[in-house]
Amino acid sequence: MERHAARSLQRASCPLNAYAMLHQYYEAESWYLLRSTKPGVRVRELCRRHQIETLRDYRHRSRREIDDARQSGKRI
């Protein structure tokens, strides 16, 4: 994730701020950890609703794309 995206999560106008907060940003990996601020709110559901790809989803998508490339003989 770019610094711009991390900063936008910290802004008051971000729709996620009512339910989650930026807990930690991992600059070298370019990803971040969100934490729920309200009981009963699931961050995974918020991510789905706001079309934020989770690390789990990214890994699955990446693996599928690599497997598809291998099957079709493309260079990886």
C-alpha angles and dihedrals in degrees: 000000000000122000088247091061092048090051092048090057089056094053119102091233094061109113091220093061092081090062110018143027135210100258099178138352119211103203098182091054093035095229137108142211120234123200128199115244096191129060113252095020114123116209091206090059091048090051091051092048093050095039095245111155112230122220089248092053091045092053092049093047092046092050091050091050092049092048091048091050091051092049092051092047095246120152115256 
